[in-house]
Amino acid sequence: MFTPQPIGFVSSPYKEASQVPKGLGAKHEAEGTLMILPDLELGLTDIEGFSHLIVLWEFDRSGGFELLGTPPADNRPHGVFATRSPRRPNPIGFTVVELLRRDGLKLHVRGVDMLDGTPVLDIKPYLSNIPAEKLRRGWLAEAEARLK
Ligand SMILES: C[S@@+](CC[C@H](N)C(=O)[O-])C[C@H]1O[C@@H](n2cnc3c(N)ncnc32)[C@H](O)[C@@H]1O
């Protein structure tokens, strides 16, 4: 396995986990900046054309993992791989953000749910080709119906 190295860091309004919106219906509209390392600038070539980006990052402030846990969106436990829990065997986070603009090494984005200073592992253009009617939302849809 390779040893991951950050390609940059997130500048986020959230300094603590308690500040990040959680639970059913939580909206992620906060703006932030992905600050990419200078050596990697060439890799940003042509990124401006994409409206949304997939950001892979490290949960660098969560310790250990829990295979079964109760997420903020429900009062019943679910397997870690059926949730977005920060406490996972490989502490990798995944967030789709809207790219607002690029300013050199800075990508200004909307939709961050990472804490300030979070290491970014990778960025890819978001290209969804799954029709909405084919998506099943599992326990989340059931919890939304039960808890609303
Ligand atoms: C439920 S996770 C979902 C994260 C991501 N959207 C995903 O699906 O992998 C979001 C929570 O991760 C926590 N978090 C954000 N940045 C973190 C970091 N750098 N280290 C540990 N926890 C973090 C915050 O408490 C936030 O509420």
The ligand as an SDF file (V2000), in Angstrom:
LIG
                    3D

 27 29  0  0  0  0  0  0  0  0999 V2000
  -20.4490   12.5390    8.9960 C   0  0  0  0  0  0  0  0  0  0  0  0
  -18.8310   13.0240    8.4820 S   0  0  0  0  0  0  0  0  0  0  0  0
  -19.0340   13.0360    6.7280 C   0  0  0  0  0  0  0  0  0  0  0  0
  -17.8170   13.5260    6.0510 C   0  0  0  0  0  0  0  0  0  0  0  0
  -17.7970   13.3280    4.5500 C   0  0  0  0  0  0  0  0  0  0  0  0
  -18.8200   14.1110    3.8760 N   0  0  0  0  0  0  0  0  0  0  0  0
  -17.9260   11.8800    4.1890 C   0  0  0  0  0  0  0  0  0  0  0  0
  -19.0010   11.4710    3.7710 O   0  0  0  0  0  0  0  0  0  0  0  0
  -16.9430   11.1350    4.3270 O   0  0  0  0  0  0  0  0  0  0  0  0
  -18.8130   14.7330    8.8370 C   0  0  0  0  0  0  0  0  0  0  0  0
  -18.2540   14.9840   10.2150 C   0  0  0  0  0  0  0  0  0  0  0  0
  -16.8720   14.7120   10.2000 O   0  0  0  0  0  0  0  0  0  0  0  0
  -16.2490   15.4630   11.2050 C   0  0  0  0  0  0  0  0  0  0  0  0
  -14.9880   15.9640   10.6660 N   0  0  0  0  0  0  0  0  0  0  0  0
  -14.7880   16.9080    9.7430 C   0  0  0  0  0  0  0  0  0  0  0  0
  -13.4820   17.0940    9.5210 N   0  0  0  0  0  0  0  0  0  0  0  0
  -12.8350   16.2220   10.3390 C   0  0  0  0  0  0  0  0  0  0  0  0
  -11.4790   15.9230   10.5560 C   0  0  0  0  0  0  0  0  0  0  0  0
  -10.5190   16.5450    9.8950 N   0  0  0  0  0  0  0  0  0  0  0  0
  -11.1650   14.9790   11.4790 N   0  0  0  0  0  0  0  0  0  0  0  0
  -12.1400   14.3410   12.1650 C   0  0  0  0  0  0  0  0  0  0  0  0
  -13.4620   14.5820   12.0030 N   0  0  0  0  0  0  0  0  0  0  0  0
  -13.8040   15.5170   11.0910 C   0  0  0  0  0  0  0  0  0  0  0  0
  -17.1910   16.5750   11.6020 C   0  0  0  0  0  0  0  0  0  0  0  0
  -17.6380   16.2940   12.8970 O   0  0  0  0  0  0  0  0  0  0  0  0
  -18.3540   16.4270   10.6440 C   0  0  0  0  0  0  0  0  0  0  0  0
  -19.5790   16.6420   11.2720 O   0  0  0  0  0  0  0  0  0  0  0  0
  1  2  1  0
  2  3  1  0
  2 10  1  0
  3  4  1  0
  4  5  1  0
  5  6  1  0
  5  7  1  0
  7  8  2  0
  7  9  1  0
 10 11  1  0
 11 12  1  0
 11 26  1  0
 12 13  1  0
 13 14  1  0
 13 24  1  0
 14 15  1  0
 14 23  1  0
 15 16  2  0
 16 17  1  0
 17 18  1  0
 17 23  2  0
 18 19  1  0
 18 20  2  0
 20 21  1  0
 21 22  2  0
 22 23  1  0
 24 25  1  0
 24 26  1  0
 26 27  1  0
M  CHG  2   2   1   9  -1
M  END
$$$$
